[in-house]
Amino acid sequence: MINDRHPKRSDHAIIDGGRPVPPHALTIDEASLSFGRFQALKSVSFAAEQGQLVTLLGPSGCGKTTLLKAIAGFLALDSGRIEIGGHDMTGIPPERRDTAMCFQSYALFPHLSVSDNIGFGLRQQRIGEAEIRSRVGTVAEQVSLVAQLAKLPGQLSGGQQQRVALARAMAVRPGIMLFDEPLSNLDAKLRDQVRMEIRALQRQHGFTAVYVTHDQSEALAMSDLVVVMRAGEIEQMGRPEDIYRQPKNRFVADFIGTANIMPVRVIGHDAASGLHHIESPLGRLTVRSEIAPVAKTIFACWRPEDAVLVAAGDETGPNRATLRVLSRTFLGSLCDLIVVTEGENPVSFRIQMHGFTPIAEGERITLSLKPEAIRFLGEAAE
Ligand SMILES: Nc1ncnc2c1ncn2[C@@H]1O[C@H](COP(=O)(O)OP(=O)(O)OP(=O)(O)O)[C@@H](O)[C@H]1O
């Protein structure tokens, strides 16, 4: 997609050990940006390969949209650089960046037909009418809008309007598609459907995408790479399964999915079995962790679905603990329980069982946790 409208490629992006390598589709290198005295981005760095979908995930105000706007060229960095296809974008205006943006507000022109909305970016690029008609027809088919082309946006449902916005961005065939919470105005069912459609189109066409969301399930479901941000900085990035399985700290563990986070004291390590022994609110436990504990007293976490219910009289299973059920919520495919330790300082945990579980509130249950289900977080608990 990169063409001669762009400046020369920077050498460091394509030379590795003397051999040329394909540049990343997108490289963010120590990007910092301030609004007056407020620093919205603090030395942010990551790279996306061609055809990857990267989500920027984090709470409101952490800088996701700011970073997206900087990639699109609507905001200039104070320092650092952004490269697209190995080309330095410093000083390059938005229309020459090979990006297209798809917003949550759709930003459709109400007085233009669906067809003219989709072709809008192409007309701005002064592409010939025959080519515009052909491209509009192709993308309208891809997003199932062929029957709606003559309508005005006001005559469409929310999901259809979102598809028009997507089709308009796709029609310009950008190298990088930028999505700013595109599904937040849709109801839950439609959100799931359009989310799957975006992912399918992105895979089929192989475009690189940066996708802003504060919805962790959306990020886990869609991404090749998740970039977790907090207060203008990257807390952790990686594949969805890696971030879910091995969160770096309490913030990431808590933000991605539900986590039972507990302070623990490391009391020993058995080199032969590779097991760490810890003292925890659940009693003495063993932990099999690839990551060594960073301190003697640290935080560890486990996921609600990791707990296994031990049948009465069954003496097997590692890391057993007996707890009292505080509350039980039946959610259809899951049963969500809040359980609490007994004794002087009760600590509560959340567990989830598949399907219907005949457990009553107030009942005592025994749980077992595999040593590999407990993960050390890189955070001392002192
Ligand atoms: N033009 C601006 N002038 C001053 N401050 C701004 C401006 N734009 C954004 N900010 C501030 O920068 C921070 C990051 O904003 P940004 O829109 O990037 O957050 P976000 O992570 O996208 O949040 P949300 O999920 O709520 O959209 C916020 O504290 C915001 O108030």
The ligand as an ORCA input file, in Angstrom:
! r2SCAN-3c Opt
* xyz 0 1
  N      -7.292     17.947     23.275
  C      -7.028     17.666     24.542
  N      -6.658     18.615     25.400
  C      -6.362     18.324     26.696
  N      -6.388     17.086     27.220
  C      -6.746     16.086     26.402
  C      -7.087     16.309     25.014
  N      -7.393     15.121     24.470
  C      -7.265     14.194     25.444
  N      -6.874     14.791     26.599
  C      -6.600     14.080     27.874
  O      -5.630     13.076     27.631
  C      -5.935     11.878     28.352
  C      -6.037     10.715     27.377
  O      -7.203     10.917     26.554
  P      -7.654      9.794     25.508
  O      -8.827     10.343     24.774
  O      -6.489      9.393     24.713
  O      -8.106      8.622     26.483
  P      -8.730      7.220     26.133
  O      -7.842      6.196     26.736
  O      -8.993      7.125     24.679
  O     -10.095      7.295     26.956
  P     -11.591      6.853     26.556
  O     -11.633      5.353     26.661
  O     -12.414      7.517     27.630
  O     -11.888      7.388     25.201
  C      -7.224     12.166     29.105
  O      -6.886     12.503     30.436
  C      -7.823     13.365     28.384
  O      -8.589     14.152     29.260
*
